[in-house]
Amino acid sequence: MRFAVLLLVAFLAAPVLQAQQRAVPTGGQWLIEPAERSGNVRLTIRYGERRYSDNWNSQDDVPLSELVGLSAADMRGSGVTAHFKIVRSAGTLDCDGWFDSGKGSGHFTYQANPDFVAELAKRGINGPPPTAWEQFQMTMADVGLELVDELARQKYELPTAAELARMAMHGVDLEYVRDIGARGYHLGDTKSLVRMRDHGVDPEFIESLNSAGYRNLTAEELVRVRDHGVDGEYIAGMKTRGYQVRDLDGLVRMRDHGVDPEFIESLISAGYKNLGAEDLVRLRDHGVDGEYIADMKELGYAPSNLEELVESRDHGVDASYIVSLKEAGFENLSLQELRRARDHGVTRGFIQRVKARGYGKPSLDEVIRLRDRGLD
């Protein structure tokens, strides 16, 4: 699959101009490097307009055959000048530059395809024809007639020229439409395609959900689970630990509250298995994890009632507090007594000061009473 990075930084200081008012750049820069896949090259195209603080930077792995007039032999040379064309539906980039050991760079000039508008009309594209700027955008992103044909094949609503340009700027290209279509997603409208692309719903993400048993989701469902970090890896990890949640809302809720496979594993290791989703969320929200439980167990506190752990955590009763009271002479306090002591601000230091004032070995009730009276 092509790797594409699209960057558009528009008008940081100047007023936004309408597409028909934009001056189309006459050219820009290109850079070619070897790609991992045999027969492909990594092509970077750049142009920039300082006047409008606007620039474009695209990077794609493309077949060498798409670069008309450039051969592998040209690329292997040392200091070899090159001239080739990048021919796309909406326009052509006429490139000049040089190569050295497989890497090359240079400049291009842009020429719009005069037949492009007529070809769009033949395909029934509604609305105004593309502006010169929209046609340039489509050329840069390689969005054109083949994409229109693919949308028609998958029974999408015919986009307007402006919608095609928007798809171009948001990375919705022919390959993206084909790839998600191959995974069962034919969304019907291009706005949904753009929204999914903007939110990082890509073919790999869809495949991970398909593999986890979540198929035929709506565009909104795909966006929602993506936004909340619910992917195939997360679902598989939860399944491995016994949680096969069919309800997407349940998965999203657990993910939002930080209930992940690692958290569940920590609870299992601490002896708490087969907890319900609500119990998991409650424990996570209150900071009761495997480490907290293990520390409490080591000190002799392992209640079967989860509420005891939650309340103790909420009241600030943890291993360090229990140890500090033990060191002050208060052994074997119940969790209820520990919570009470914590609520009244009883600390090891305070107990030591009470003893230093001649109170001998006071009871917990006496210490609390003295604390409440303001003894310090």
BALOBA-1460 file (C-alpha; in Angstrom, 3 decimals):
// residues 376
<rec num="1" residu="m" x="0.000" y="0.000" z="0.000"/>
<rec num="2" residu="r" x="1.182" y="3.481" z="-0.750"/>
<rec num="3" residu="f" x="2.544" y="5.507" z="2.086"/>
<rec num="4" residu="a" x="1.243" y="9.049" z="1.879"/>
<rec num="5" residu="v" x="1.826" y="12.114" z="4.000"/>
<rec num="6" residu="l" x="-0.122" y="15.235" z="3.113"/>
<rec num="7" residu="l" x="0.528" y="18.575" z="4.747"/>
<rec num="8" residu="l" x="-1.447" y="21.721" z="4.157"/>
<rec num="9" residu="v" x="-0.757" y="24.824" z="6.234"/>
<rec num="10" residu="a" x="-3.166" y="27.490" z="5.109"/>
<rec num="11" residu="f" x="-3.071" y="31.229" z="5.613"/>
<rec num="12" residu="l" x="-1.601" y="31.797" z="9.054"/>
<rec num="13" residu="a" x="-1.750" y="35.583" z="8.705"/>
<rec num="14" residu="a" x="-3.466" y="36.441" z="5.409"/>
<rec num="15" residu="p" x="-7.227" y="36.273" z="4.880"/>
<rec num="16" residu="v" x="-8.566" y="33.022" z="3.454"/>
<rec num="17" residu="l" x="-9.046" y="33.220" z="-0.295"/>
<rec num="18" residu="q" x="-11.726" y="31.384" z="-2.214"/>
<rec num="19" residu="a" x="-10.518" y="28.582" z="-4.481"/>
<rec num="20" residu="q" x="-11.284" y="30.545" z="-7.627"/>
<rec num="21" residu="q" x="-9.120" y="33.452" z="-6.393"/>
<rec num="22" residu="r" x="-6.056" y="31.354" z="-5.683"/>
<rec num="23" residu="a" x="-3.076" y="31.694" z="-7.955"/>
<rec num="24" residu="v" x="-1.958" y="28.278" z="-9.124"/>
<rec num="25" residu="p" x="1.755" y="27.633" z="-8.513"/>
<rec num="26" residu="t" x="3.715" y="27.163" z="-11.696"/>
<rec num="27" residu="g" x="6.050" y="24.592" z="-10.172"/>
<rec num="28" residu="g" x="7.902" y="23.164" z="-7.201"/>
<rec num="29" residu="q" x="10.486" y="20.592" z="-6.143"/>
<rec num="30" residu="w" x="10.708" y="16.814" z="-6.385"/>
<rec num="31" residu="l" x="12.831" y="14.253" z="-4.549"/>
<rec num="32" residu="i" x="13.237" y="10.563" z="-5.380"/>
<rec num="33" residu="e" x="14.745" y="7.884" z="-3.144"/>
<rec num="34" residu="p" x="14.765" y="4.077" z="-3.253"/>
<rec num="35" residu="a" x="11.652" y="2.346" z="-1.887"/>
<rec num="36" residu="e" x="11.516" y="-0.954" z="-0.038"/>
<rec num="37" residu="r" x="9.342" y="-2.624" z="-2.659"/>
<rec num="38" residu="s" x="11.052" y="-3.684" z="-5.858"/>
<rec num="39" residu="g" x="10.036" y="-1.642" z="-8.891"/>
<rec num="40" residu="n" x="8.887" y="1.294" z="-6.739"/>
<rec num="41" residu="v" x="10.487" y="4.581" z="-5.769"/>
<rec num="42" residu="r" x="9.685" y="6.976" z="-2.967"/>
<rec num="43" residu="l" x="8.530" y="10.228" z="-4.531"/>
<rec num="44" residu="t" x="8.301" y="13.478" z="-2.585"/>
<rec num="45" residu="i" x="6.674" y="16.525" z="-4.167"/>
<rec num="46" residu="r" x="6.833" y="19.974" z="-2.619"/>
<rec num="47" residu="y" x="5.670" y="23.410" z="-3.434"/>
<rec num="48" residu="g" x="5.377" y="26.489" z="-1.255"/>
<rec num="49" residu="e" x="3.955" y="29.974" z="-1.407"/>
<rec num="50" residu="r" x="5.406" y="32.254" z="1.237"/>
<rec num="51" residu="r" x="2.964" y="34.974" z="0.300"/>
<rec num="52" residu="y" x="0.065" y="32.950" z="1.671"/>
<rec num="53" residu="s" x="1.983" y="30.824" z="4.196"/>
<rec num="54" residu="d" x="0.698" y="27.849" z="2.251"/>
<rec num="55" residu="n" x="2.651" y="24.735" z="1.298"/>
<rec num="56" residu="w" x="2.197" y="21.157" z="0.198"/>
<rec num="57" residu="n" x="4.395" y="18.195" z="0.918"/>
<rec num="58" residu="s" x="3.377" y="14.760" z="-0.352"/>
<rec num="59" residu="q" x="5.295" y="11.506" z="-0.173"/>
<rec num="60" residu="d" x="4.238" y="8.320" z="-1.956"/>
<rec num="61" residu="d" x="5.742" y="5.010" z="-2.898"/>
<rec num="62" residu="v" x="4.935" y="4.795" z="-6.616"/>
<rec num="63" residu="p" x="5.839" y="2.385" z="-9.426"/>
<rec num="64" residu="l" x="8.809" y="3.612" z="-11.442"/>
<rec num="65" residu="s" x="6.623" y="3.081" z="-14.529"/>
<rec num="66" residu="e" x="4.490" y="6.097" z="-13.473"/>
<rec num="67" residu="l" x="7.479" y="8.393" z="-14.044"/>
<rec num="68" residu="v" x="7.369" y="8.691" z="-17.809"/>
<rec num="69" residu="g" x="10.831" y="8.911" z="-19.333"/>
<rec num="70" residu="l" x="12.799" y="7.837" z="-16.245"/>
<rec num="71" residu="s" x="14.567" y="4.460" z="-16.175"/>
<rec num="72" residu="a" x="16.297" y="2.457" z="-13.454"/>
<rec num="73" residu="a" x="19.562" y="2.987" z="-15.362"/>
<rec num="74" residu="d" x="19.119" y="6.778" z="-15.111"/>
<rec num="75" residu="m" x="18.734" y="6.491" z="-11.360"/>
<rec num="76" residu="r" x="21.842" y="4.360" z="-10.910"/>
<rec num="77" residu="g" x="24.123" y="6.872" z="-12.586"/>
<rec num="78" residu="s" x="26.415" y="9.346" z="-10.867"/>
<rec num="79" residu="g" x="25.609" y="13.000" z="-11.564"/>
<rec num="80" residu="v" x="23.208" y="12.023" z="-14.356"/>
<rec num="81" residu="t" x="20.749" y="14.683" z="-15.488"/>
<rec num="82" residu="a" x="17.190" y="13.536" z="-15.946"/>
<rec num="83" residu="h" x="14.003" y="14.726" z="-17.575"/>
<rec num="84" residu="f" x="10.712" y="12.916" z="-17.003"/>
<rec num="85" residu="k" x="6.994" y="13.539" z="-16.565"/>
<rec num="86" residu="i" x="4.487" y="12.655" z="-13.869"/>
<rec num="87" residu="v" x="1.261" y="12.346" z="-15.834"/>
<rec num="88" residu="r" x="-1.976" y="12.414" z="-13.860"/>
<rec num="89" residu="s" x="-5.645" y="12.795" z="-14.774"/>
<rec num="90" residu="a" x="-5.879" y="16.415" z="-13.759"/>
<rec num="91" residu="g" x="-2.469" y="17.599" z="-14.927"/>
<rec num="92" residu="t" x="1.201" y="16.885" z="-15.586"/>
<rec num="93" residu="l" x="4.388" y="17.680" z="-13.673"/>
<rec num="94" residu="d" x="7.309" y="18.220" z="-16.058"/>
<rec num="95" residu="c" x="10.432" y="17.332" z="-14.022"/>
<rec num="96" residu="d" x="14.108" y="18.207" z="-14.477"/>
<rec num="97" residu="g" x="16.987" y="17.346" z="-12.166"/>
<rec num="98" residu="w" x="19.808" y="14.913" z="-11.566"/>
<rec num="99" residu="f" x="20.538" y="11.537" z="-9.952"/>
<rec num="100" residu="d" x="23.409" y="10.110" z="-7.969"/>
<rec num="101" residu="s" x="23.434" y="6.451" z="-6.827"/>
<rec num="102" residu="g" x="19.691" y="5.969" z="-6.816"/>
<rec num="103" residu="k" x="18.730" y="9.308" z="-5.321"/>
<rec num="104" residu="g" x="17.593" y="12.346" z="-7.249"/>
<rec num="105" residu="s" x="16.152" y="15.816" z="-6.883"/>
<rec num="106" residu="g" x="15.142" y="18.761" z="-8.991"/>
<rec num="107" residu="h" x="12.271" y="21.022" z="-9.982"/>
<rec num="108" residu="f" x="9.014" y="20.617" z="-11.851"/>
<rec num="109" residu="t" x="6.653" y="22.822" z="-13.787"/>
<rec num="110" residu="y" x="2.922" y="22.247" z="-13.666"/>
<rec num="111" residu="q" x="0.604" y="22.013" z="-16.663"/>
<rec num="112" residu="a" x="-3.143" y="21.475" z="-16.223"/>
<rec num="113" residu="n" x="-4.776" y="18.840" z="-18.426"/>
<rec num="114" residu="p" x="-7.149" y="20.777" z="-20.721"/>
<rec num="115" residu="d" x="-9.319" y="17.688" z="-21.293"/>
<rec num="116" residu="f" x="-9.872" y="16.943" z="-17.608"/>
<rec num="117" residu="v" x="-12.938" y="19.158" z="-17.142"/>
<rec num="118" residu="a" x="-14.634" y="17.657" z="-20.198"/>
<rec num="119" residu="e" x="-13.908" y="14.110" z="-18.961"/>
<rec num="120" residu="l" x="-15.500" y="14.920" z="-15.600"/>
<rec num="121" residu="a" x="-18.585" y="16.215" z="-17.379"/>
<rec num="122" residu="k" x="-18.813" y="12.980" z="-19.405"/>
<rec num="123" residu="r" x="-18.981" y="11.074" z="-16.118"/>
<rec num="124" residu="g" x="-21.915" y="13.140" z="-14.921"/>
<rec num="125" residu="i" x="-20.144" y="15.233" z="-12.314"/>
<rec num="126" residu="n" x="-22.645" y="17.802" z="-11.083"/>
<rec num="127" residu="g" x="-22.140" y="21.422" z="-10.165"/>
<rec num="128" residu="p" x="-19.537" y="23.901" z="-11.368"/>
<rec num="129" residu="p" x="-16.404" y="22.615" z="-13.085"/>
<rec num="130" residu="p" x="-13.230" y="22.568" z="-10.963"/>
<rec num="131" residu="t" x="-11.453" y="25.853" z="-10.550"/>
<rec num="132" residu="a" x="-7.835" y="26.050" z="-11.662"/>
<rec num="133" residu="w" x="-6.814" y="25.770" z="-8.017"/>
<rec num="134" residu="e" x="-8.988" y="22.697" z="-7.388"/>
<rec num="135" residu="q" x="-7.572" y="21.053" z="-10.493"/>
<rec num="136" residu="f" x="-4.062" y="21.751" z="-9.237"/>
<rec num="137" residu="q" x="-4.945" y="20.203" z="-5.863"/>
<rec num="138" residu="m" x="-6.248" y="17.085" z="-7.585"/>
<rec num="139" residu="t" x="-3.099" y="16.845" z="-9.682"/>
<rec num="140" residu="m" x="-0.851" y="17.072" z="-6.634"/>
<rec num="141" residu="a" x="-2.804" y="14.386" z="-4.762"/>
<rec num="142" residu="d" x="-3.276" y="12.171" z="-7.838"/>
<rec num="143" residu="v" x="-7.046" y="12.310" z="-7.494"/>
<rec num="144" residu="g" x="-8.885" y="12.182" z="-10.783"/>
<rec num="145" residu="l" x="-10.838" y="10.167" z="-13.293"/>
<rec num="146" residu="e" x="-9.926" y="6.716" z="-12.002"/>
<rec num="147" residu="l" x="-11.205" y="7.686" z="-8.553"/>
<rec num="148" residu="v" x="-14.461" y="8.966" z="-10.048"/>
<rec num="149" residu="d" x="-14.872" y="5.674" z="-11.912"/>
<rec num="150" residu="e" x="-14.162" y="3.655" z="-8.760"/>
<rec num="151" residu="l" x="-16.700" y="5.652" z="-6.766"/>
<rec num="152" residu="a" x="-19.286" y="4.958" z="-9.449"/>
<rec num="153" residu="r" x="-18.416" y="1.255" z="-9.454"/>
<rec num="154" residu="q" x="-18.953" y="1.124" z="-5.688"/>
<rec num="155" residu="k" x="-22.242" y="3.015" z="-6.087"/>
<rec num="156" residu="y" x="-21.219" y="6.191" z="-4.293"/>
<rec num="157" residu="e" x="-23.081" y="9.406" z="-4.923"/>
<rec num="158" residu="l" x="-21.299" y="11.294" z="-7.690"/>
<rec num="159" residu="p" x="-19.117" y="13.957" z="-6.050"/>
<rec num="160" residu="t" x="-18.907" y="17.531" z="-7.223"/>
<rec num="161" residu="a" x="-15.580" y="18.895" z="-8.425"/>
<rec num="162" residu="a" x="-15.236" y="20.743" z="-5.103"/>
<rec num="163" residu="e" x="-15.808" y="17.494" z="-3.201"/>
<rec num="164" residu="l" x="-13.156" y="15.756" z="-5.304"/>
<rec num="165" residu="a" x="-10.721" y="18.536" z="-4.433"/>
<rec num="166" residu="r" x="-11.594" y="18.140" z="-0.763"/>
<rec num="167" residu="m" x="-10.955" y="14.393" z="-1.011"/>
<rec num="168" residu="a" x="-7.589" y="15.192" z="-2.544"/>
<rec num="169" residu="m" x="-6.582" y="17.452" z="0.325"/>
<rec num="170" residu="h" x="-7.688" y="14.919" z="2.942"/>
<rec num="171" residu="g" x="-5.857" y="11.932" z="1.494"/>
<rec num="172" residu="v" x="-8.892" y="10.068" z="0.131"/>
<rec num="173" residu="d" x="-7.421" y="8.614" z="-3.024"/>
<rec num="174" residu="l" x="-8.121" y="5.693" z="-5.333"/>
<rec num="175" residu="e" x="-6.154" y="3.241" z="-3.235"/>
<rec num="176" residu="y" x="-7.950" y="4.220" z="-0.019"/>
<rec num="177" residu="v" x="-11.393" y="3.783" z="-1.594"/>
<rec num="178" residu="r" x="-10.430" y="0.436" z="-3.107"/>
<rec num="179" residu="d" x="-8.856" y="-0.862" z="0.088"/>
<rec num="180" residu="i" x="-11.768" y="-0.098" z="2.390"/>
<rec num="181" residu="g" x="-14.176" y="-1.323" z="-0.287"/>
<rec num="182" residu="a" x="-12.324" y="-4.636" z="-0.392"/>
<rec num="183" residu="r" x="-12.971" y="-4.912" z="3.355"/>
<rec num="184" residu="g" x="-16.693" y="-4.485" z="2.911"/>
<rec num="185" residu="y" x="-17.123" y="-0.756" z="3.344"/>
<rec num="186" residu="h" x="-19.067" y="1.058" z="0.610"/>
<rec num="187" residu="l" x="-20.263" y="4.159" z="2.411"/>
<rec num="188" residu="g" x="-22.317" y="5.828" z="-0.298"/>
<rec num="189" residu="d" x="-21.138" y="9.399" z="0.224"/>
<rec num="190" residu="t" x="-17.721" y="11.037" z="0.017"/>
<rec num="191" residu="k" x="-18.204" y="13.072" z="3.212"/>
<rec num="192" residu="s" x="-18.074" y="9.848" z="5.212"/>
<rec num="193" residu="l" x="-14.869" y="8.857" z="3.412"/>
<rec num="194" residu="v" x="-13.230" y="12.179" z="4.284"/>
<rec num="195" residu="r" x="-14.378" y="11.984" z="7.903"/>
<rec num="196" residu="m" x="-13.014" y="8.460" z="8.302"/>
<rec num="197" residu="r" x="-9.700" y="9.409" z="6.719"/>
<rec num="198" residu="d" x="-9.391" y="12.473" z="8.948"/>
<rec num="199" residu="h" x="-9.885" y="10.310" z="12.039"/>
<rec num="200" residu="g" x="-7.284" y="7.725" z="11.063"/>
<rec num="201" residu="v" x="-9.657" y="4.980" z="9.953"/>
<rec num="202" residu="d" x="-7.422" y="3.207" z="7.466"/>
<rec num="203" residu="p" x="-7.545" y="-0.265" z="5.875"/>
<rec num="204" residu="e" x="-5.198" y="-1.700" z="8.507"/>
<rec num="205" residu="f" x="-7.463" y="-0.497" z="11.307"/>
<rec num="206" residu="i" x="-10.546" y="-1.919" z="9.583"/>
<rec num="207" residu="e" x="-8.770" y="-5.225" z="9.029"/>
<rec num="208" residu="s" x="-7.848" y="-5.413" z="12.708"/>
<rec num="209" residu="l" x="-11.538" y="-4.991" z="13.631"/>
<rec num="210" residu="n" x="-12.619" y="-7.533" z="11.023"/>
<rec num="211" residu="s" x="-10.142" y="-10.043" z="12.425"/>
<rec num="212" residu="a" x="-11.515" y="-9.413" z="15.915"/>
<rec num="213" residu="g" x="-15.057" y="-10.166" z="14.707"/>
<rec num="214" residu="y" x="-16.348" y="-6.616" z="14.340"/>
<rec num="215" residu="r" x="-17.550" y="-6.279" z="10.764"/>
<rec num="216" residu="n" x="-19.972" y="-4.079" z="8.838"/>
<rec num="217" residu="l" x="-19.761" y="-1.156" z="11.234"/>
<rec num="218" residu="t" x="-21.101" y="2.228" z="10.197"/>
<rec num="219" residu="a" x="-18.743" y="5.092" z="9.389"/>
<rec num="220" residu="e" x="-19.680" y="6.758" z="12.684"/>
<rec num="221" residu="e" x="-18.933" y="3.571" z="14.629"/>
<rec num="222" residu="l" x="-15.548" y="3.226" z="12.947"/>
<rec num="223" residu="v" x="-14.679" y="6.831" z="13.771"/>
<rec num="224" residu="r" x="-15.868" y="6.468" z="17.355"/>
<rec num="225" residu="v" x="-13.876" y="3.353" z="18.184"/>
<rec num="226" residu="r" x="-10.812" y="4.822" z="16.452"/>
<rec num="227" residu="d" x="-11.093" y="8.055" z="18.415"/>
<rec num="228" residu="h" x="-11.338" y="6.103" z="21.664"/>
<rec num="229" residu="g" x="-8.393" y="3.791" z="20.978"/>
<rec num="230" residu="v" x="-10.395" y="0.592" z="20.513"/>
<rec num="231" residu="d" x="-8.583" y="-1.429" z="17.867"/>
<rec num="232" residu="g" x="-8.092" y="-5.077" z="17.024"/>
<rec num="233" residu="e" x="-5.112" y="-5.425" z="19.340"/>
<rec num="234" residu="y" x="-7.075" y="-4.051" z="22.283"/>
<rec num="235" residu="i" x="-10.051" y="-6.313" z="21.555"/>
<rec num="236" residu="a" x="-7.811" y="-9.395" z="21.169"/>
<rec num="237" residu="g" x="-6.067" y="-8.632" z="24.447"/>
<rec num="238" residu="m" x="-9.406" y="-8.358" z="26.217"/>
<rec num="239" residu="k" x="-10.640" y="-11.606" z="24.650"/>
<rec num="240" residu="t" x="-7.525" y="-13.450" z="25.765"/>
<rec num="241" residu="r" x="-8.369" y="-12.477" z="29.332"/>
<rec num="242" residu="g" x="-11.951" y="-13.639" z="29.054"/>
<rec num="243" residu="y" x="-13.728" y="-10.468" z="28.002"/>
<rec num="244" residu="q" x="-15.611" y="-10.844" z="24.724"/>
<rec num="245" residu="v" x="-17.628" y="-7.658" z="24.686"/>
<rec num="246" residu="r" x="-19.997" y="-7.503" z="21.735"/>
<rec num="247" residu="d" x="-21.325" y="-4.097" z="22.645"/>
<rec num="248" residu="l" x="-19.132" y="-1.379" z="21.146"/>
<rec num="249" residu="d" x="-20.299" y="1.094" z="23.768"/>
<rec num="250" residu="g" x="-19.054" y="-1.266" z="26.455"/>
<rec num="251" residu="l" x="-15.639" y="-1.513" z="24.819"/>
<rec num="252" residu="v" x="-15.412" y="2.250" z="24.428"/>
<rec num="253" residu="r" x="-16.432" y="2.812" z="28.047"/>
<rec num="254" residu="m" x="-13.801" y="0.421" z="29.377"/>
<rec num="255" residu="r" x="-11.130" y="1.915" z="27.140"/>
<rec num="256" residu="d" x="-12.047" y="5.455" z="28.204"/>
<rec num="257" residu="h" x="-11.673" y="4.479" z="31.846"/>
<rec num="258" residu="g" x="-8.258" y="2.886" z="31.326"/>
<rec num="259" residu="v" x="-9.408" y="-0.723" z="31.598"/>
<rec num="260" residu="d" x="-6.910" y="-2.468" z="29.359"/>
<rec num="261" residu="p" x="-5.462" y="-6.006" z="29.184"/>
<rec num="262" residu="e" x="-2.531" y="-5.041" z="31.409"/>
<rec num="263" residu="f" x="-4.873" y="-3.761" z="34.127"/>
<rec num="264" residu="i" x="-6.982" y="-6.917" z="33.966"/>
<rec num="265" residu="e" x="-3.844" y="-9.071" z="34.070"/>
<rec num="266" residu="s" x="-2.700" y="-7.273" z="37.224"/>
<rec num="267" residu="l" x="-6.047" y="-8.057" z="38.896"/>
<rec num="268" residu="i" x="-5.906" y="-11.695" z="37.797"/>
<rec num="269" residu="s" x="-2.402" y="-11.994" z="39.226"/>
<rec num="270" residu="a" x="-3.733" y="-10.575" z="42.485"/>
<rec num="271" residu="g" x="-6.450" y="-13.243" z="42.589"/>
<rec num="272" residu="y" x="-9.417" y="-11.244" z="41.316"/>
<rec num="273" residu="k" x="-10.780" y="-13.045" z="38.243"/>
<rec num="274" residu="n" x="-13.964" y="-12.902" z="36.189"/>
<rec num="275" residu="l" x="-14.972" y="-9.443" z="37.318"/>
<rec num="276" residu="g" x="-17.785" y="-7.699" z="35.468"/>
<rec num="277" residu="a" x="-17.196" y="-4.712" z="33.231"/>
<rec num="278" residu="e" x="-18.691" y="-2.309" z="35.771"/>
<rec num="279" residu="d" x="-16.492" y="-3.712" z="38.548"/>
<rec num="280" residu="l" x="-13.428" y="-3.247" z="36.349"/>
<rec num="281" residu="v" x="-14.356" y="0.350" z="35.580"/>
<rec num="282" residu="r" x="-15.063" y="1.112" z="39.243"/>
<rec num="283" residu="l" x="-11.761" y="-0.363" z="40.420"/>
<rec num="284" residu="r" x="-9.836" y="1.511" z="37.730"/>
<rec num="285" residu="d" x="-11.568" y="4.802" z="38.495"/>
<rec num="286" residu="h" x="-10.672" y="4.467" z="42.172"/>
<rec num="287" residu="g" x="-7.038" y="3.468" z="41.626"/>
<rec num="288" residu="v" x="-7.396" y="-0.119" z="42.798"/>
<rec num="289" residu="d" x="-5.026" y="-2.128" z="40.635"/>
<rec num="290" residu="g" x="-3.028" y="-5.319" z="41.011"/>
<rec num="291" residu="e" x="-0.115" y="-3.567" z="42.671"/>
<rec num="292" residu="y" x="-2.344" y="-1.956" z="45.317"/>
<rec num="293" residu="i" x="-4.079" y="-5.281" z="46.020"/>
<rec num="294" residu="a" x="-0.771" y="-7.165" z="46.234"/>
<rec num="295" residu="d" x="0.630" y="-4.632" z="48.701"/>
<rec num="296" residu="m" x="-2.495" y="-4.865" z="50.846"/>
<rec num="297" residu="k" x="-2.415" y="-8.668" z="50.726"/>
<rec num="298" residu="e" x="1.189" y="-8.721" z="51.866"/>
<rec num="299" residu="l" x="0.123" y="-6.810" z="54.973"/>
<rec num="300" residu="g" x="-2.757" y="-9.191" z="55.639"/>
<rec num="301" residu="y" x="-5.599" y="-7.294" z="53.999"/>
<rec num="302" residu="a" x="-7.308" y="-9.256" z="51.234"/>
<rec num="303" residu="p" x="-11.050" y="-8.703" z="51.520"/>
<rec num="304" residu="s" x="-13.291" y="-10.613" z="49.143"/>
<rec num="305" residu="n" x="-15.611" y="-7.621" z="49.044"/>
<rec num="306" residu="l" x="-14.281" y="-5.194" z="46.426"/>
<rec num="307" residu="e" x="-16.082" y="-2.306" z="48.127"/>
<rec num="308" residu="e" x="-13.704" y="-2.670" z="51.061"/>
<rec num="309" residu="l" x="-10.750" y="-2.114" z="48.752"/>
<rec num="310" residu="v" x="-12.404" y="0.798" z="46.959"/>
<rec num="311" residu="e" x="-13.333" y="2.539" z="50.203"/>
<rec num="312" residu="s" x="-9.859" y="2.014" z="51.639"/>
<rec num="313" residu="r" x="-8.253" y="3.446" z="48.528"/>
<rec num="314" residu="d" x="-10.657" y="6.393" z="48.532"/>
<rec num="315" residu="h" x="-9.775" y="7.162" z="52.147"/>
<rec num="316" residu="g" x="-6.039" y="7.086" z="51.435"/>
<rec num="317" residu="v" x="-5.368" y="3.806" z="53.212"/>
<rec num="318" residu="d" x="-2.462" y="2.207" z="51.406"/>
<rec num="319" residu="a" x="0.484" y="0.011" z="52.279"/>
<rec num="320" residu="s" x="2.736" y="2.867" z="53.354"/>
<rec num="321" residu="y" x="0.082" y="4.246" z="55.730"/>
<rec num="322" residu="i" x="-0.572" y="0.840" z="57.275"/>
<rec num="323" residu="v" x="3.163" y="0.256" z="57.788"/>
<rec num="324" residu="s" x="3.571" y="3.670" z="59.405"/>
<rec num="325" residu="l" x="0.863" y="2.891" z="61.997"/>
<rec num="326" residu="k" x="2.342" y="-0.526" z="62.651"/>
<rec num="327" residu="e" x="5.682" y="1.128" z="63.366"/>
<rec num="328" residu="a" x="3.893" y="3.436" z="65.810"/>
<rec num="329" residu="g" x="2.548" y="0.413" z="67.706"/>
<rec num="330" residu="f" x="-0.870" y="-0.022" z="66.153"/>
<rec num="331" residu="e" x="-0.897" y="-3.579" z="64.855"/>
<rec num="332" residu="n" x="-3.791" y="-5.572" z="63.458"/>
<rec num="333" residu="l" x="-6.177" y="-2.708" z="62.868"/>
<rec num="334" residu="s" x="-9.180" y="-3.532" z="60.711"/>
<rec num="335" residu="l" x="-9.706" y="-1.748" z="57.403"/>
<rec num="336" residu="q" x="-12.570" y="0.140" z="58.997"/>
<rec num="337" residu="e" x="-10.297" y="1.293" z="61.848"/>
<rec num="338" residu="l" x="-7.581" y="2.270" z="59.382"/>
<rec num="339" residu="r" x="-10.044" y="4.351" z="57.370"/>
<rec num="340" residu="r" x="-11.273" y="6.019" z="60.542"/>
<rec num="341" residu="a" x="-7.739" y="6.842" z="61.637"/>
<rec num="342" residu="r" x="-6.911" y="8.221" z="58.208"/>
<rec num="343" residu="d" x="-10.061" y="10.338" z="58.115"/>
<rec num="344" residu="h" x="-9.113" y="11.947" z="61.449"/>
<rec num="345" residu="g" x="-5.535" y="12.700" z="60.372"/>
<rec num="346" residu="v" x="-3.869" y="10.159" z="62.651"/>
<rec num="347" residu="t" x="-0.248" y="9.664" z="61.574"/>
<rec num="348" residu="r" x="2.771" y="7.947" z="62.997"/>
<rec num="349" residu="g" x="4.268" y="11.293" z="63.916"/>
<rec num="350" residu="f" x="1.175" y="12.329" z="65.840"/>
<rec num="351" residu="i" x="1.072" y="9.010" z="67.737"/>
<rec num="352" residu="q" x="4.722" y="9.435" z="68.688"/>
<rec num="353" residu="r" x="4.055" y="12.932" z="69.994"/>
<rec num="354" residu="v" x="1.107" y="11.659" z="72.036"/>
<rec num="355" residu="k" x="3.322" y="9.011" z="73.621"/>
<rec num="356" residu="a" x="6.057" y="11.555" z="74.280"/>
<rec num="357" residu="r" x="3.593" y="13.597" z="76.340"/>
<rec num="358" residu="g" x="3.072" y="10.746" z="78.778"/>
<rec num="359" residu="y" x="-0.003" y="9.030" z="77.420"/>
<rec num="360" residu="g" x="1.697" y="5.643" z="77.517"/>
<rec num="361" residu="k" x="0.066" y="3.237" z="75.075"/>
<rec num="362" residu="p" x="-3.144" y="4.998" z="74.071"/>
<rec num="363" residu="s" x="-5.962" y="3.245" z="72.249"/>
<rec num="364" residu="l" x="-6.963" y="4.272" z="68.763"/>
<rec num="365" residu="d" x="-10.079" y="5.978" z="70.159"/>
<rec num="366" residu="e" x="-7.924" y="8.022" z="72.541"/>
<rec num="367" residu="v" x="-5.557" y="9.071" z="69.779"/>
<rec num="368" residu="i" x="-8.482" y="10.115" z="67.562"/>
<rec num="369" residu="r" x="-10.053" y="12.054" z="70.424"/>
<rec num="370" residu="l" x="-6.787" y="13.905" z="71.091"/>
<rec num="371" residu="r" x="-6.392" y="14.610" z="67.383"/>
<rec num="372" residu="d" x="-9.921" y="15.987" z="67.181"/>
<rec num="373" residu="r" x="-9.226" y="18.216" z="70.202"/>
<rec num="374" residu="g" x="-6.339" y="19.782" z="68.320"/>
<rec num="375" residu="l" x="-3.476" y="18.278" z="70.309"/>
<rec num="376" residu="d" x="-0.264" y="18.657" z="68.350"/>
